[in-house]
Amino acid sequence: MKAASPHALIRAQFVRFAMVGTVGFVVDESVLAIMHLLFGLGPIWARVISITCAMGCTWWGNRTLTFPHAAARGSAKAIVFEWLRFLAANSLGAVVNFSTYATLLRFAPAPLSNPYLATMCGVGIGMLFNFVASRTVVFSAKGLNSPS
């Protein structure tokens, strides 16, 4: 059997990452709608809650499906350390995601100022940052998964 090229492996990881991200997007949009429409929170605070829920969902999905070979194992401390690295490494993507969302809400004409369409735009841009951060920092095979 022929070994897969590094590019093919990265593409396969990106496809799984995108699938996990799709589930995270559904969580993000659903929680946004619930917080905004049912509980009456403004779109900014509703999104703060929804993006937090989506990050928890995508961390679990990526450690289980996208990067299982490099996911933390064993102690609760190692898993918590991985979760904290995930939060830190994906913060830049979250800032880009949220900034895109807030900028579109504030300055874009309709329909781009719609909270749900603005979320889609933010998620797409943030996903590129998050894939690179997750692959190189959080789920790296270089032994970064165990706290000393």
Secondary structure, DSSP 4 states (H G I P E B T S, - for coil): -PPPPHHHHHHHHHHHHHHHHHHHHHHHHHHHHIIIIIS---HHHHHHHHHHHHHHHHHHHIIIIISGGGS--SSHHHHHHHHHHHHHHTHHHHHHHHHHHHHHHHHPPTTTTSHHHHHHHHHHHHHHHHHHHIIIIIS-SSSTTS--
